[in-house]
Amino acid sequence: MPEDALLVVYVGYLTPDRCLDPVLKAVPRLEQVWLVVAGTGPQLEKVQQAAAGCERIRTLGWVPLDQVAAVVASGDVAYYGLEAWNTNSVYFLPNLGFFALAVGRPILTTPVGEIADLVRREKCGVVMPTATPEAAERALVQLCDRAYHASLASRARFIGQTAYNWSCAATQLLAMYRYLETVRNCL
């Protein structure tokens, strides 16, 4: 892989609601962009076919949890797309988002769910306006701008260290349990 290439990484289960088509179709159009897909599931054959058609798309198969951070850190951008037809997609922030923030990698995502809200609100990546190969291509070209990428990476690292980590989540969770205990005692 060339030194100046942009490496996009996806790590997760390869189910149909993980909107992989936009990046699988955009990467072959952009000579400076590479894609690594780690995971297994129903879309594995589709990913393998895309990899067979483009040397810049690679598959890793299943990655043990203790190696996910290293895989994400090896890339420049973490991709996690979601399909709007799956109502569950609206209500969760995928673990890959936390891994990306922990290692200071911008997130590229579709305009669906909590992950898109986080990226917009925190300015730590790019939300494609639509889940299409054309939108993915435009977003990837933006992310190839090293100064722009560096600003997003810096923001991702900052919020990963200060807000979106286990220490902060534990504090919030314990505060919620204390509040609920107070409410229960008042009833």
PyMOL commands that set and color helices and strands:
alter all, ss='L'
color gray80, all
select helices_A, chain A and resi 21-29+44-53+65-74+87-91+95-102+113-122+133-144+146-162+166-186
alter helices_A, ss='H'
color red, helices_A
select strands_A, chain A and resi 6-11+33-38+57-61+77-80+107-109+125-127
alter strands_A, ss='S'
color yellow, strands_A
deselect
rebuild
show_as cartoon
